[in-house]
Amino acid sequence: MPTPDMRRAMAEAELGDDVFGEDPTINRLEQRAAELMGKEAAVFVASGTMGNLLGVLSLAHAGQEVIADADSHLFVSEGAGAAALGGVQVRQVPTAAGVMAAEQVRGAVRPTNDYHAPLTAAICVEDTHNRHGGVCWPLEALSAVRAVADEYGLAVHMDGARIFNAAVAQGVAPHEIASIADTVTFCISKGLGAPVGSVLCGSAEVIDRARRWRKAVGGGWREAGVLAAAGLWALDHMVDRLVDDHANARTLAEGLAELPGVSIDLSRVQTNIVRFELADMSASDFLAGCRERRVFGGGSGRAVRFVTHFGVEAADVQRALTACTEVLSAS
Ligand SMILES: Cc1ncc(COP(=O)(O)O)c(C=O)c1O
């Protein structure tokens, strides 16, 4: 949720018509985002999904393929947008924790001398990895993927929806993580607390193509500087505090690990996401019990996801653990 100060910044934002490049606040956000990610240019978009869509469509053509891990948000949760709108298919690589090994990626690149095969255009990496519990890609693993991309002349798109969580957890600047990518998208919503928006960054040429696609999918907006102002405010005030979310996630995970019927891999709790499995209860029953106690999460089957974020304090984590204990003991 936006903070009162963020709302104030939104109310006071200087505005213009962004379709004509005339919204000064959006221009400032795009410039700031490009600098933070170490890229030439950036485009402000409505969502992480739109950032990924525009990234992929700007790097790959109809009939081509992009390689992504099988649990990537791009493949699982974005309505097959790249296929539906751009004719680009995703080649899925199964992984243990969302981090594709260079050998796996190399094995997924299609041969260029076989007319049966689609041509591979790009590799997509997700950092941090949502469905694998907020895991960060080790920087060496990212470099290894970049090396494969260079070997085959491929582009790299990074779904950095939570790249600031990765940067804070790994103690590096976001541009160090993004340096291996041709395009990177990050969300100002999610952990940074802005109400809406993501930014796609890359070379001036690729971002120009992305702007064309953004318009085509109805994402050319007008005085959206009110939203960009929230993003600028978030970049100034909400990044450093992500350590608190990570500490809270760790406390929550360690508390959950003590509860009977909960199975959790603590090594994956590296940022602000806590995923775990229930032995004796469905996620929907468990979450309904939690909801009655005003603790909110998501999940399906027996898998549950909790996320820590601005507004969730250490005391709330203890309250959540009490709620989980009650719900599990009532089952
Ligand atoms: C890794 C990742 N990428 C992209 C998205 C999409 O973001 P949005 O919900 O803003 O479309 C999400 C959303 O949860 C995500 O977790």
The ligand as an SDF file (V2000), in Angstrom:
LIG
                    3D

 16 16  0  0  0  0  0  0  0  0999 V2000
    8.4790  -12.9390  -10.9650 C   0  0  0  0  0  0  0  0  0  0  0  0
    7.2770  -12.1880  -11.4000 C   0  0  0  0  0  0  0  0  0  0  0  0
    7.2720  -11.6160  -12.6120 N   0  0  0  0  0  0  0  0  0  0  0  0
    6.2320  -10.9020  -13.0680 C   0  0  0  0  0  0  0  0  0  0  0  0
    5.1150  -10.7390  -12.2890 C   0  0  0  0  0  0  0  0  0  0  0  0
    3.9620   -9.9720  -12.8570 C   0  0  0  0  0  0  0  0  0  0  0  0
    3.7540   -8.7960  -12.2160 O   0  0  0  0  0  0  0  0  0  0  0  0
    2.3010   -8.0770  -12.3310 P   0  0  0  0  0  0  0  0  0  0  0  0
    1.4580   -8.7480  -11.3250 O   0  0  0  0  0  0  0  0  0  0  0  0
    2.6190   -6.6570  -12.0180 O   0  0  0  0  0  0  0  0  0  0  0  0
    1.8350   -8.2790  -13.7270 O   0  0  0  0  0  0  0  0  0  0  0  0
    5.0590  -11.3270  -11.0230 C   0  0  0  0  0  0  0  0  0  0  0  0
    3.8460  -11.1670  -10.1860 C   0  0  0  0  0  0  0  0  0  0  0  0
    3.7060  -11.7710   -9.1510 O   0  0  0  0  0  0  0  0  0  0  0  0
    6.1660  -12.0800  -10.5710 C   0  0  0  0  0  0  0  0  0  0  0  0
    6.1550  -12.6800   -9.3850 O   0  0  0  0  0  0  0  0  0  0  0  0
  1  2  1  0
  2  3  1  0
  2 15  2  0
  3  4  2  0
  4  5  1  0
  5  6  1  0
  5 12  2  0
  6  7  1  0
  7  8  1  0
  8  9  2  0
  8 10  1  0
  8 11  1  0
 12 13  1  0
 12 15  1  0
 13 14  2  0
 15 16  1  0
M  END
$$$$
